[in-house]
Amino acid sequence: MTADLSALAELLPGRSYRLHRPYEVSVEKIREFAAAVGETHPAFHEVEAAVRRGCSDVMAPPTFPIVIAFKVLQQLLADPELAIDLRRVVHGEQRFVTVRPLCAGDVLECTTSVETVRSLGGSLVLGTRSELREVGSFTPVVTAHATLLIGSEVT
């Protein structure tokens, strides 16, 4: 592992970032996301279908939380103290643990923390955990786990 990745490995563990202001899930954003990922289920477009599935308004697709979590993950990737070269970052894995679906009208906070850092073949493998909670709640509605690979400098 190169010296710059060794230094980065020392700085990363325990880092935590928060959404600057709460994110309001809107019908428009849900429909835009659903269209972008090809989700055609009526619950992602129509209130009546979402209500039948337990939401009070249009339901967000299961992967919609990445929209919110990525806003916070960008803070980590742009942290000047870390100086991560985005040209060397590859998104390896993403998974979601969902307590309940997100619905239009939800107002959420998000905190992203670095959970794991390990060396693999001269690169760093970084595991993050993003907890999305209703404003004022301590219980996550969705937890997003991401794995990033940060490669060494190519010479």
TIVEXMI-375704 format. One record per residue: residue number from 1; z, x, y of N, C-alpha, C in turn. Coordinates in pm, 1 decimal, decimal comma. Each point is the difference from the previous one (the first is absolute). Layout:
<sites>
- NUM | Z | X | Y | Z | X | Y | Z | X | Y;
...
</sites>
This chain:
<sites>
- 1 | 0,0 | 85,4 | -117,3 | 0,0 | -85,4 | 117,3 | 0,0 | 89,8 | 123,3;
- 2 | -81,5 | -36,4 | 98,5 | -10,9 | 81,4 | 120,9 | 126,4 | -11,8 | 84,3;
- 3 | 16,5 | 94,8 | 91,4 | 119,1 | 3,5 | 85,1 | 12,9 | -126,5 | 83,8;
- 4 | -114,1 | -53,1 | 51,5 | 10,0 | -120,5 | 83,9 | 45,1 | -121,1 | -81,3;
- 5 | -41,2 | -10,5 | -126,7 | 45,4 | -110,7 | -83,5 | 145,4 | 18,4 | -41,4;
- 6 | 42,5 | 123,4 | -19,3 | 141,1 | 25,3 | -30,9 | 88,0 | -43,1 | 115,6;
- 7 | -42,0 | 32,7 | 121,1 | 75,8 | -40,0 | 119,3 | 1,4 | -152,1 | 12,8;
- 8 | -113,3 | -63,7 | -25,6 | -8,9 | -144,8 | 6,8 | 91,7 | -65,0 | -104,8;
- 9 | 2,7 | 56,6 | -118,8 | 84,7 | -51,4 | -107,9 | 147,3 | 2,3 | 39,6;
- 10 | 37,8 | 95,1 | 81,7 | 138,8 | 9,3 | 47,7 | 30,4 | -108,3 | 103,9;
- 11 | -99,5 | -36,1 | 81,3 | 20,0 | -94,3 | 110,3 | -6,2 | -147,4 | -42,5;
- 12 | -69,6 | -31,5 | -107,2 | -29,7 | -138,3 | -35,7 | 114,8 | -82,5 | -59,2;
- 13 | 78,9 | 54,1 | -91,9 | 99,3 | -85,2 | -66,8 | 93,7 | -70,3 | 98,2;
- 14 | 15,6 | -130,1 | -22,5 | 92,0 | -78,8 | 80,5 | -55,6 | -51,4 | 131,3;
- 15 | -121,0 | 36,8 | 35,9 | -59,6 | -48,8 | 124,9 | -13,7 | -151,7 | -7,8;
- 16 | 19,7 | -65,1 | 114,6 | -9,4 | -144,6 | 6,3 | -61,0 | -40,2 | 134,2;
- 17 | -84,8 | -101,1 | -3,6 | -70,4 | -47,6 | 118,7 | 8,3 | -152,3 | 1,7;
- 18 | 1,1 | -57,2 | 120,7 | 10,2 | -146,1 | 15,1 | -115,0 | -53,1 | 83,5;
- 19 | -36,4 | -122,9 | -27,6 | -97,0 | -70,5 | 82,3 | 57,8 | -10,4 | 140,7;
- 20 | -80,0 | 29,9 | 102,2 | 48,4 | 0,0 | 138,0 | 44,5 | -138,1 | 47,4;
- 21 | -69,6 | -101,9 | -45,9 | 39,5 | -137,4 | 33,8 | -35,4 | -88,5 | -118,8;
- 22 | 67,5 | -112,8 | -14,0 | -27,1 | -87,5 | -114,6 | -147,3 | -41,4 | -7,7;
- 23 | -45,2 | -19,5 | -121,7 | -137,9 | -41,0 | -26,6 | 0,6 | -147,6 | -34,6;
- 24 | -75,8 | -79,3 | 75,7 | -12,7 | -141,8 | -31,0 | -125,1 | -21,1 | -83,6;
- 25 | 20,4 | -51,0 | -119,2 | -111,1 | -29,0 | -89,6 | -70,6 | -124,4 | 53,2;
- 26 | -129,0 | 12,3 | 29,3 | -73,9 | -113,0 | 56,8 | -107,9 | -49,0 | -96,4;
- 27 | -38,0 | -124,7 | 18,7 | -107,8 | -58,9 | -79,8 | -126,7 | 82,8 | 17,8;
- 28 | -28,4 | 38,2 | 123,1 | -121,6 | 77,2 | 28,3 | -1,5 | 132,4 | -76,1;
- 29 | 111,6 | 74,2 | 2,1 | 5,7 | 128,7 | -70,3 | -12,2 | -18,7 | -151,1;
- 30 | 64,3 | -105,0 | -51,8 | -10,6 | -27,2 | -143,8 | -144,9 | -28,9 | -37,2;
- 31 | -65,0 | -84,8 | 75,9 | -139,6 | -35,5 | -32,0 | -92,7 | 120,1 | 13,6;
- 32 | 22,6 | 82,9 | 101,5 | -80,6 | 122,8 | 15,7 | 17,7 | 92,0 | -120,8;
- 33 | 125,6 | 18,6 | -42,5 | 28,1 | 87,0 | -113,9 | -61,1 | -58,3 | -127,1;
- 34 | 19,1 | -129,7 | -21,1 | -55,0 | -64,9 | -119,9 | -151,7 | 16,5 | -5,5;
- 35 | -65,7 | -17,2 | 112,9 | -145,5 | 17,5 | 4,5 | -37,5 | 145,6 | -28,3;
- 36 | 75,3 | 93,1 | 54,5 | -31,3 | 142,6 | -17,2 | 12,4 | 44,3 | -145,0;
- 37 | 95,5 | -58,1 | -73,8 | 19,4 | 41,0 | -139,5 | -62,5 | -96,9 | -100,2;
- 38 | -70,9 | -99,2 | 52,7 | -71,8 | -92,6 | -88,3 | 87,1 | -104,5 | -66,2;
- 39 | 115,4 | -30,4 | 56,4 | 88,6 | -102,7 | -56,5 | -49,2 | -137,5 | 43,0;
- 40 | -34,1 | -82,2 | -97,2 | -53,8 | -132,2 | 30,7 | 95,7 | -114,0 | -36,4;
- 41 | 115,9 | 32,4 | -56,9 | 93,1 | -106,6 | -40,1 | 34,1 | -85,1 | 122,0;
- 42 | -2,3 | -131,8 | -14,1 | 26,9 | -88,6 | 113,2 | 135,7 | 24,1 | 68,4;
- 43 | 102,5 | 44,9 | -72,4 | 132,6 | 21,9 | 60,3 | -4,0 | 106,4 | 109,1;
- 44 | -102,0 | 87,3 | -3,4 | -12,3 | 104,7 | 101,0 | -82,4 | -45,6 | 121,2;
- 45 | -46,7 | -125,5 | -6,0 | -85,3 | -51,1 | 106,5 | 42,2 | -138,0 | 50,9;
- 46 | 63,9 | -79,0 | -86,1 | 30,3 | -139,1 | 32,9 | 149,8 | -27,6 | -12,0;
- 47 | 54,3 | -66,2 | 100,7 | 143,6 | -31,0 | 2,3 | 39,9 | -85,4 | -120,2;
- 48 | -77,5 | -102,5 | -30,1 | 36,0 | -92,6 | -108,4 | 14,0 | 73,7 | -133,6;
- 49 | -92,7 | 89,9 | -28,4 | 5,3 | 75,6 | -125,3 | 120,5 | 93,4 | -2,4;
- 50 | 32,9 | 60,2 | 115,3 | 115,8 | 89,8 | 8,3 | 130,1 | -77,5 | -16,5;
- 51 | 7,6 | -119,4 | 57,2 | 119,8 | -83,5 | -12,2 | 25,1 | -33,9 | -146,7;
- 52 | -105,9 | -28,7 | -73,9 | 14,4 | -29,1 | -144,1 | 55,7 | 120,1 | -75,8;
- 53 | -13,5 | 119,2 | 55,7 | 50,0 | 122,3 | -65,3 | 131,7 | 47,1 | 61,0;
- 54 | 60,9 | -82,8 | 86,9 | 133,4 | 30,7 | 51,1 | 8,4 | 59,3 | 138,6;
- 55 | -112,1 | 16,9 | 69,1 | 1,8 | 52,7 | 136,9 | -2,6 | -115,7 | 98,8;
- 56 | 47,1 | 26,5 | 120,6 | -3,9 | -102,7 | 104,1 | -130,0 | 5,9 | 79,6;
- 57 | -76,8 | 107,2 | -19,1 | -128,2 | 18,6 | 69,0 | -86,6 | 85,1 | -92,7;
- 58 | -112,5 | 44,9 | 48,5 | -91,9 | 79,8 | -82,1 | 74,8 | 118,3 | -63,2;
- 59 | -26,4 | 24,1 | -127,2 | 64,5 | 106,2 | -77,1 | -81,8 | 128,5 | 10,4;
- 60 | 69,2 | 112,8 | 8,5 | -67,8 | 129,4 | 4,3 | -32,6 | 47,7 | -141,5;
- 61 | -116,5 | 63,8 | -18,9 | -29,5 | 59,8 | -130,8 | 108,5 | 101,0 | -38,9;
- 62 | 17,8 | 24,9 | -128,9 | 107,3 | 87,9 | -45,8 | -3,5 | 141,6 | 58,2;
- 63 | -117,9 | 49,1 | 36,4 | -9,2 | 135,8 | 54,6 | 6,2 | 3,7 | 152,9;
- 64 | 15,8 | -113,8 | 65,3 | 8,9 | -4,5 | 146,4 | 111,1 | 87,7 | 57,0;
- 65 | 113,8 | 16,4 | -66,8 | 107,2 | 83,2 | 56,7 | -44,2 | 142,4 | 37,2;
- 66 | -110,2 | 48,3 | -56,7 | -47,4 | 133,7 | 36,6 | -36,4 | 6,2 | 147,7;
- 67 | -42,8 | -111,9 | 58,2 | -33,7 | -4,4 | 142,2 | 121,6 | 43,4 | 82,5;
- 68 | 115,8 | -50,5 | -37,2 | 123,2 | 27,8 | 73,2 | 54,5 | 138,0 | -37,8;
- 69 | 6,8 | 28,2 | -128,9 | 55,3 | 127,7 | -46,2 | -81,2 | 118,2 | 52,9;
- 70 | -132,0 | -16,3 | 9,6 | -83,5 | 110,6 | 46,9 | 26,1 | 31,8 | 146,0;
- 71 | 37,5 | -99,1 | 80,0 | 34,2 | 26,5 | 140,0 | 115,6 | 100,1 | 8,6;
- 72 | 94,6 | -12,9 | -90,5 | 115,5 | 90,9 | 0,2 | -36,7 | 132,6 | -67,1;
- 73 | -77,6 | -5,5 | -106,7 | -43,1 | 122,5 | -67,4 | -78,6 | 90,0 | 94,9;
- 74 | -73,4 | -60,6 | 92,6 | -73,5 | 79,2 | 99,7 | 94,4 | 82,7 | 87,2;
- 75 | 120,5 | -49,8 | 24,0 | 97,8 | 77,2 | 77,0 | 37,6 | 127,7 | -74,1;
- 76 | 20,6 | -11,4 | -130,3 | 30,0 | 116,7 | -82,7 | -115,2 | 99,9 | 5,7;
- 77 | -121,7 | -50,4 | -19,8 | -116,2 | 89,4 | -4,4 | -29,5 | 63,7 | 135,5;
- 78 | 42,2 | -65,1 | 108,6 | -24,6 | 52,7 | 134,7 | 119,9 | 74,5 | 58,0;
- 79 | 108,1 | 11,4 | -74,3 | 120,9 | 66,8 | 50,2 | -33,7 | 144,5 | 36,4;
- 80 | 11,6 | 37,1 | 128,3 | -38,7 | 135,4 | 41,6 | 84,6 | 109,9 | -64,3;
- 81 | 121,2 | -31,9 | -37,7 | 84,7 | 100,2 | -65,7 | -53,2 | 35,4 | -139,0;
- 82 | -65,9 | -96,2 | -64,2 | -52,5 | 22,5 | -134,6 | -137,9 | 63,5 | 1,3;
- 83 | -79,2 | -28,5 | 101,5 | -134,9 | 56,7 | 15,7 | -83,2 | -14,9 | -128,2;
- 84 | -6,5 | -122,2 | -51,6 | -78,6 | -27,4 | -120,7 | -147,1 | -9,3 | 37,6;
- 85 | -81,7 | 77,5 | -68,3 | -144,4 | -2,4 | 22,1 | -58,2 | -114,5 | -83,1;
- 86 | -43,5 | -106,6 | 66,5 | -48,7 | -118,2 | -70,0 | -121,4 | 27,7 | -88,0;
- 87 | -72,1 | 104,5 | 28,5 | -116,2 | 34,8 | -84,0 | 44,0 | 44,8 | -138,3;
- 88 | 128,6 | 27,2 | -16,6 | 52,3 | 47,6 | -128,8 | 82,5 | -106,1 | -72,0;
- 89 | -1,2 | -123,1 | 49,8 | 81,4 | -107,6 | -57,0 | -87,7 | -95,9 | -79,6;
- 90 | 44,7 | -30,5 | -121,1 | -67,8 | -96,4 | -86,0 | 103,6 | -104,8 | -41,8;
- 91 | -38,0 | -126,5 | 12,3 | 87,7 | -109,3 | -42,3 | -10,6 | -12,1 | -150,6;
- 92 | 110,9 | 16,6 | -70,3 | -4,2 | 3,9 | -145,5 | 31,6 | -131,2 | -68,7;
- 93 | 96,5 | -73,7 | 51,6 | 43,3 | -121,9 | -68,6 | 67,3 | -91,3 | 101,4;
- 94 | -6,7 | -129,3 | -27,8 | 68,5 | -99,1 | 83,1 | 46,5 | -110,8 | -91,5;
- 95 | 123,9 | -41,7 | 14,4 | 47,3 | -115,6 | -75,5 | 98,7 | -77,2 | 86,0;
- 96 | 14,2 | -128,5 | -31,7 | 84,2 | -89,4 | 78,4 | 99,1 | -70,1 | -91,5;
- 97 | 122,3 | -12,4 | 46,5 | 101,0 | -81,2 | -66,2 | 26,4 | -115,3 | 96,6;
- 98 | -34,8 | -120,3 | -41,9 | 3,2 | -115,2 | 87,9 | 109,7 | -96,8 | -41,6;
- 99 | 89,2 | -30,9 | 94,3 | 103,8 | -99,3 | -23,1 | -57,8 | -139,1 | 22,4;
- 100 | -80,7 | -12,8 | 104,6 | -68,9 | -125,1 | 28,3 | -128,2 | 34,0 | 75,6;
- 101 | -100,1 | -86,8 | -6,4 | -123,7 | 27,8 | 73,5 | 25,0 | -1,4 | 150,6;
- 102 | -79,3 | 76,2 | 71,6 | 2,8 | -6,8 | 145,9 | -82,1 | -119,7 | 43,1;
- 103 | 45,9 | -65,2 | 105,2 | -68,4 | -118,5 | 51,8 | -18,7 | 15,3 | 150,0;
- 104 | -102,3 | -63,8 | 52,0 | -20,3 | -1,3 | 144,5 | 127,6 | -52,2 | 64,9;
- 105 | 40,1 | 66,1 | 107,5 | 123,6 | -35,9 | 69,0 | 115,4 | 92,5 | -33,0;
- 106 | -9,3 | 74,7 | -109,9 | 105,3 | 97,7 | -30,4 | 3,4 | 105,8 | 109,4;
- 107 | 118,7 | 40,5 | 39,7 | 17,5 | 107,6 | 97,4 | 79,2 | 108,3 | -71,6;
- 108 | -63,1 | 117,1 | -13,9 | 53,4 | 103,3 | -88,9 | 28,3 | 131,7 | 70,6;
- 109 | 100,3 | 68,3 | -52,4 | 29,7 | 138,6 | 35,2 | -42,4 | 84,0 | -119,3;
- 110 | -28,2 | 127,3 | 24,2 | -39,3 | 87,8 | -110,3 | 57,9 | 138,3 | 22,2;
- 111 | 58,7 | 54,0 | -104,1 | 49,6 | 137,5 | 0,2 | -65,9 | 72,4 | -116,9;
- 112 | -54,8 | 117,2 | 28,5 | -61,9 | 82,7 | -103,7 | 79,7 | 128,7 | -12,7;
- 113 | 35,4 | 34,2 | -123,2 | 78,0 | 120,0 | -26,6 | -71,4 | 87,3 | -102,6;
- 114 | 17,9 | 129,1 | 14,1 | -51,3 | 93,7 | -99,8 | 102,7 | 2,4 | -112,5;
- 115 | -41,8 | -40,6 | -118,6 | 90,6 | -5,1 | -114,9 | -6,7 | 125,2 | -85,8;
- 116 | -121,1 | 49,4 | -21,3 | -15,5 | 117,1 | -87,0 | -102,4 | 96,8 | 56,7;
- 117 | 23,0 | 127,0 | -25,7 | -94,9 | 105,4 | 34,6 | 1,8 | 97,0 | -116,8;
- 118 | -118,4 | 25,1 | -55,2 | -5,9 | 98,7 | -108,6 | -129,6 | 78,4 | 9,7;
- 119 | 3,3 | 116,7 | -56,8 | -116,5 | 87,6 | -2,2 | -80,5 | -28,0 | -126,2;
- 120 | -132,7 | 1,1 | 15,6 | -86,8 | -21,1 | -115,6 | -128,6 | 79,0 | 21,3;
- 121 | -17,1 | 105,0 | -75,1 | -123,6 | 77,8 | 5,8 | -35,3 | 51,7 | 138,0;
- 122 | 97,2 | 44,9 | 74,7 | -27,2 | 53,1 | 132,7 | -6,7 | -104,7 | 109,8;
- 123 | 26,9 | -125,5 | -34,6 | 0,0 | -109,3 | 96,4 | 137,8 | -65,5 | 0,4;
- 124 | 20,7 | -89,0 | 96,8 | 122,3 | -79,5 | 3,8 | -31,8 | -143,5 | -38,8;
- 125 | 87,5 | -58,9 | -78,6 | -9,0 | -140,8 | -33,3 | 118,1 | -67,1 | 69,9;
- 126 | -33,4 | -92,4 | 87,7 | 98,3 | -64,6 | 85,0 | 12,3 | -146,3 | -39,8;
- 127 | 121,1 | -45,7 | -28,8 | 24,6 | -140,4 | -32,3 | 73,0 | -66,7 | 114,7;
- 128 | -53,5 | -113,6 | 47,2 | 64,0 | -72,7 | 109,3 | 37,5 | -140,9 | -44,8;
- 129 | 97,5 | -54,5 | 70,7 | 46,6 | -136,9 | -24,9 | 3,6 | -70,7 | 134,3;
- 130 | -72,6 | -110,3 | 11,0 | -1,4 | -80,8 | 122,4 | 64,0 | -134,4 | -29,7;
- 131 | 106,7 | -31,2 | 71,2 | 68,7 | -127,1 | -18,4 | -34,0 | -93,1 | 115,5;
- 132 | -56,4 | -114,9 | -33,2 | -33,1 | -102,1 | 97,8 | 105,0 | -109,6 | -10,7;
- 133 | 69,4 | -24,9 | 111,5 | 107,4 | -98,3 | 3,6 | -23,8 | -97,9 | 113,9;
- 134 | 48,7 | -122,7 | -17,6 | -0,8 | -93,7 | 111,1 | 91,8 | 57,5 | 107,4;
- 135 | -33,8 | -19,4 | 125,5 | 81,5 | 51,0 | 110,1 | 143,9 | -45,6 | -18,4;
- 136 | 92,6 | 95,2 | 6,0 | 142,1 | -29,3 | -12,4 | 52,5 | -5,6 | -141,9;
- 137 | -86,9 | 14,1 | -99,6 | 42,5 | -4,9 | -140,3 | 13,5 | 140,7 | -56,0;
- 138 | 86,5 | 15,0 | -98,0 | 16,0 | 129,2 | -66,7 | -74,8 | 4,4 | -132,5;
- 139 | -50,1 | -114,6 | -44,4 | -66,3 | -8,9 | -129,2 | -151,4 | 8,2 | 16,2;
- 140 | -64,2 | 94,3 | -66,7 | -146,3 | 9,1 | 9,5 | -67,8 | -123,8 | -59,2;
- 141 | -107,0 | -41,8 | 66,5 | -86,2 | -106,7 | -50,9 | -105,4 | 63,4 | -90,3;
- 142 | -49,4 | 116,5 | 42,9 | -96,0 | 78,7 | -77,4 | 38,1 | 147,0 | 15,3;
- 143 | -9,4 | 73,6 | -109,1 | 17,0 | 145,1 | 4,7 | -130,6 | 61,7 | -47,4;
- 144 | -55,4 | 86,2 | 84,4 | -126,5 | 67,1 | -33,0 | 29,2 | 145,9 | -32,8;
- 145 | -51,0 | 45,1 | -111,3 | 14,6 | 139,4 | -41,5 | -137,8 | 66,0 | 7,1;
- 146 | -6,8 | 115,1 | 65,2 | -127,1 | 72,7 | 11,6 | 19,4 | 143,5 | -46,8;
- 147 | -104,8 | 54,1 | -58,8 | -2,3 | 140,8 | -37,7 | -115,5 | 65,8 | 73,6;
- 148 | 31,4 | 110,2 | 67,9 | -101,0 | 76,6 | 72,4 | -4,3 | 140,6 | -56,8;
- 149 | -117,5 | 55,9 | -7,1 | -19,1 | 139,1 | -40,0 | -41,4 | 77,2 | 123,7;
- 150 | 74,7 | 105,5 | 31,2 | -34,4 | 85,4 | 114,2 | -42,9 | 132,3 | -58,1;
- 151 | -129,2 | 28,6 | 14,5 | -57,2 | 120,8 | -58,1 | 24,7 | 122,4 | 85,1;
- 152 | -9,5 | 114,4 | -63,0 | 14,5 | 126,6 | 72,3 | -127,1 | 27,7 | 80,7;
- 153 | 13,0 | 88,9 | 93,4 | -113,4 | 35,2 | 86,0 | -109,3 | 65,7 | -82,7;
- 154 | -121,8 | -45,6 | 21,0 | -114,5 | 55,7 | -71,5 | -45,9 | 125,7 | 74,6;
- 155 | -17,9 | 107,9 | -73,8 | -45,9 | 124,1 | 64,1 | -140,7 | 33,2 | -38,9;
</sites>
